[in-house]
């Protein structure tokens, strides 16, 4: 069992990774040390609309890339029935951080339970909710093999939760505002390598949007009509699980390999 000094050392390492490509992996490592979580996901609730997926990290032996596919399914459909996380909707609370436990067996929606839990042998989740005007959710997951979260696990996570969420908030801000000097070709290559089934045209339009090009500029550069650009943009958003240009830029920041960073 790690003591408080070990926890502070681990959290210092997380803070040092803020703004770097290593941050999601360091966040998962922190959750693993604190409460034994195997997977990690983070979302930004957006009021009445679907949450914005920020990160999905961790391995599931039974289902490759389970963390990311489950996060995309959650943002696409199942967030509506997740009452625990809906407590973090912006403006619903005054603020603060709280930890909420959700067991797979207690989820009433069978499709949600099967797609986001049983398919990856996930038994339960601990979610840190940062409610108020700037809402964020970070969740750690355990499989049935790992056993249940224990009271000591929850207590340690609650003690570290304010630092974890402050680091997450700062990293999201830095990722959204980081300058980007990549070319449309290199950005499109990263998007195509994400494995979500983007076509070349969809990746091309999304890449130009990430680089801040207007629809008129995209049309001039690619020869596409406005209606075609809108169609490819909509398809790219759907496949990447994003809602708007900010989501798209954040997702690219997560996908971009360290060698492509400034």
Wavefront OBJ file of the C-alpha trace (Angstrom):
o trace
v 0.000 0.000 0.000
v 1.372 3.377 -0.987
v 1.492 6.073 1.710
v 0.578 9.722 1.333
v 4.114 10.695 0.283
v 3.978 8.120 -2.508
v 0.655 9.559 -3.642
v 2.098 13.077 -3.770
v 5.102 11.882 -5.766
v 2.819 10.116 -8.236
v 0.574 13.166 -8.583
v 3.606 15.397 -9.104
v 4.509 13.201 -12.067
v 1.009 13.693 -13.471
v 1.232 17.465 -13.103
v 4.605 17.414 -14.874
v 2.952 15.630 -17.836
v 0.263 18.306 -18.300
v 0.353 19.596 -21.861
v 2.368 16.637 -23.182
v 1.299 13.580 -25.219
v 2.088 11.409 -22.183
v -0.699 12.915 -20.086
v -3.493 10.348 -20.733
v -1.156 7.446 -19.949
v 0.069 9.212 -16.789
v -3.515 9.831 -15.711
v -4.322 6.140 -16.078
v -1.177 5.255 -14.140
v -2.296 7.596 -11.368
v -5.736 5.953 -11.222
v -4.128 2.522 -11.247
v -1.916 3.445 -8.289
v -4.739 5.103 -6.379
v -7.580 2.633 -6.857
v -6.479 -0.201 -9.138
v -8.305 1.020 -12.254
v -7.526 -0.866 -15.465
v -9.058 1.598 -17.979
v -9.597 5.346 -18.004
v -11.923 7.672 -19.886
v -12.563 11.397 -19.646
v -15.475 13.472 -20.925
v -16.630 17.070 -20.955
v -20.407 17.297 -20.395
v -21.965 19.953 -22.629
v -25.274 20.823 -20.990
v -28.270 19.225 -22.724
v -26.177 17.796 -25.560
v -23.927 14.766 -25.834
v -20.695 14.883 -23.811
v -17.408 15.501 -25.567
v -14.966 12.571 -25.422
v -11.516 13.704 -24.286
v -9.473 10.568 -23.644
v -9.786 6.788 -23.547
v -6.797 4.849 -22.265
v -5.971 1.307 -21.183
v -5.958 -2.247 -22.464
v -8.704 -4.839 -22.555
v -7.411 -8.271 -23.557
v -10.775 -9.535 -24.754
v -11.592 -6.549 -27.018
v -8.805 -4.558 -28.707
v -9.326 -0.781 -28.492
v -12.288 -1.339 -26.165
v -11.694 1.880 -24.208
v -12.031 4.067 -27.285
v -14.924 2.188 -28.906
v -16.876 2.149 -25.637
v -16.284 5.889 -25.194
v -17.557 6.587 -28.707
v -20.655 4.454 -28.109
v -21.254 6.234 -24.815
v -21.092 9.695 -26.429
v -23.240 8.549 -29.308
v -26.114 6.996 -27.344
v -25.756 5.912 -23.783
v -24.893 9.159 -21.982
v -28.613 9.912 -21.849
v -29.238 7.102 -19.356
v -26.143 7.705 -17.203
v -27.756 9.491 -14.275
v -24.569 9.545 -12.191
v -22.558 11.521 -14.725
v -25.491 13.790 -15.607
v -25.007 15.280 -12.146
v -21.906 16.990 -13.569
v -23.795 18.880 -16.298
v -22.557 22.498 -16.440
v -24.609 24.789 -14.236
v -26.345 21.942 -12.404
v -24.122 22.305 -9.338
v -22.114 25.101 -7.808
v -18.852 23.321 -8.327
v -16.523 21.082 -6.393
v -15.359 17.525 -6.958
v -17.037 14.286 -5.977
v -16.484 10.576 -6.573
v -19.395 8.369 -7.683
v -19.355 4.572 -7.903
v -21.306 2.700 -10.606
v -21.585 -1.094 -10.783
v -22.292 -2.717 -14.140
v -24.966 -4.935 -12.630
v -26.901 -1.855 -11.472
v -27.180 -0.323 -14.980
v -30.790 -0.698 -16.101
v -30.263 -0.205 -19.855
v -29.212 -3.649 -21.190
v -27.665 -2.239 -24.381
v -25.584 0.267 -22.417
v -24.512 -2.401 -19.923
v -23.564 -4.863 -22.651
v -21.784 -2.400 -24.986
v -19.792 -0.364 -22.457
v -19.271 -2.900 -19.665
v -19.964 -6.580 -20.260
v -18.332 -6.645 -23.705
v -15.021 -5.651 -22.085
v -15.627 -7.587 -18.827
v -15.899 -4.293 -16.933
v -17.452 -4.800 -13.512
v -17.608 -1.280 -12.136
v -16.528 2.333 -12.432
v -15.367 5.129 -10.153
v -16.118 8.538 -11.668
v -14.683 11.839 -10.509
v -17.200 14.563 -11.273
v -16.079 18.156 -11.454
v -19.440 19.916 -11.552
v -20.383 23.513 -12.171
v -19.566 25.962 -14.978
v -16.527 23.915 -16.098
v -17.724 20.323 -15.909
v -15.399 17.373 -16.468
v -15.704 13.655 -15.753
v -12.806 11.236 -15.321
v -13.583 7.548 -14.762
v -11.506 4.536 -13.809
v -12.778 1.019 -14.541
v -12.130 -2.408 -13.036
v -12.764 -5.794 -14.613
v -14.411 -8.740 -12.888
v -10.941 -10.295 -12.536
v -9.715 -7.270 -10.577
v -12.496 -7.475 -8.002
v -14.521 -4.626 -6.556
v -13.250 -1.228 -5.483
v -12.645 -1.252 -1.758
v -13.469 1.565 0.705
v -9.751 2.358 0.962
v -9.549 2.711 -2.834
v -12.421 5.188 -2.850
v -10.960 7.147 0.057
v -7.581 7.513 -1.660
v -9.213 8.588 -4.913
v -11.342 11.166 -3.099
v -8.216 12.596 -1.462
v -6.436 13.000 -4.809
v -9.485 13.990 -6.871
v -9.051 17.802 -6.710
v -5.474 17.564 -8.016
v -6.412 15.023 -10.683
v -9.218 17.194 -12.025
v -7.188 20.407 -11.872
v -4.480 18.706 -13.942
v -7.070 17.380 -16.397
v -8.663 20.808 -16.784
v -5.319 22.472 -17.445
v -4.272 19.815 -19.939
v -7.528 20.180 -21.880
v -7.023 23.944 -22.039
v -3.455 23.616 -23.271
v -4.387 20.983 -25.852
v -7.180 23.133 -27.276
v -4.988 26.236 -27.540
v -1.703 24.651 -28.652
v -0.368 26.100 -31.923
v -0.200 23.658 -34.789
v 2.216 23.907 -37.718
v 1.338 20.570 -39.333
v 0.297 20.332 -42.976
v -3.095 19.059 -44.192
v -1.360 15.907 -45.434
v 0.301 15.067 -42.107
v -2.866 15.815 -40.135
v -4.932 13.660 -42.507
v -2.428 10.802 -42.128
v -2.844 10.905 -38.330
v -6.639 10.862 -38.648
v -6.578 7.983 -41.128
v -4.360 6.001 -38.764
v -6.912 6.361 -35.943
v -8.697 3.266 -37.244
v -12.235 4.668 -37.219
v -12.888 4.130 -40.936
v -12.398 7.645 -42.264
v -12.276 7.973 -46.028
v -9.494 10.007 -47.616
v -11.890 12.885 -48.385
v -13.319 12.869 -44.844
v -9.814 12.990 -43.380
v -8.828 15.742 -45.806
v -11.766 17.965 -44.846
v -11.270 17.300 -41.117
v -7.536 18.042 -41.401
v -8.178 21.412 -43.021
v -10.697 22.260 -40.307
v -8.180 21.364 -37.606
v -5.747 23.775 -39.235
v -8.327 26.574 -39.033
v -9.300 26.754 -42.705
v -12.719 28.134 -43.603
v -15.131 26.191 -45.802
v -14.348 28.554 -48.671
v -10.625 27.921 -48.230
v -11.184 24.170 -48.056
v -13.210 24.319 -51.257
v -10.507 26.304 -53.035
v -7.791 23.888 -51.916
v -9.661 20.646 -52.630
v -12.086 21.515 -55.424
v -15.028 20.315 -53.326
v -18.397 22.040 -53.336
v -19.834 23.481 -50.116
v -22.416 20.705 -49.875
v -19.709 18.043 -50.271
v -17.569 19.676 -47.578
v -20.529 19.684 -45.184
v -21.256 16.021 -45.961
v -17.646 14.917 -45.407
v -17.441 17.002 -42.244
v -20.581 15.401 -40.824
v -19.310 11.903 -41.593
v -15.898 12.659 -40.073
v -17.492 14.028 -36.891
v -19.637 10.913 -36.558
v -16.761 8.470 -37.046
v -14.420 10.371 -34.714
v -17.132 10.801 -32.071
v -16.842 14.611 -31.928
v -19.429 17.370 -31.888
v -17.671 20.495 -33.143
v -14.360 22.017 -34.261
v -13.049 22.262 -30.693
v -13.778 18.569 -30.135
v -12.036 17.807 -33.409
v -8.903 19.751 -32.447
v -8.797 18.112 -29.010
v -9.141 14.645 -30.539
v -6.336 15.374 -32.982
v -4.143 16.570 -30.131
v -4.702 13.193 -28.454
v -4.084 11.190 -31.636
v -1.014 13.095 -32.819
v 2.181 11.132 -32.025
v 4.893 12.797 -29.886
v 7.174 13.154 -32.912
v 4.600 15.461 -34.502
v 4.505 17.829 -31.534
v 6.190 21.172 -31.476
l 1 2 3 4 5 6 7 8 9 10 11 12 13 14 15 16 17 18 19 20 21 22 23 24 25 26 27 28 29 30 31 32 33 34 35 36 37 38 39 40 41 42 43 44 45 46 47 48 49 50 51 52 53 54 55 56 57 58 59 60 61 62 63 64 65 66 67 68 69 70 71 72 73 74 75 76 77 78 79 80 81 82 83 84 85 86 87 88 89 90 91 92 93 94 95 96 97 98 99 100 101 102 103 104 105 106 107 108 109 110 111 112 113 114 115 116 117 118 119 120 121 122 123 124 125 126 127 128 129 130 131 132 133 134 135 136 137 138 139 140 141 142 143 144 145 146 147 148 149 150 151 152 153 154 155 156 157 158 159 160 161 162 163 164 165 166 167 168 169 170 171 172 173 174 175 176 177 178 179 180 181 182 183 184 185 186 187 188 189 190 191 192 193 194 195 196 197 198 199 200 201 202 203 204 205 206 207 208 209 210 211 212 213 214 215 216 217 218 219 220 221 222 223 224 225 226 227 228 229 230 231 232 233 234 235 236 237 238 239 240 241 242 243 244 245 246 247 248 249 250 251 252 253 254 255 256 257 258 259 260 261 262
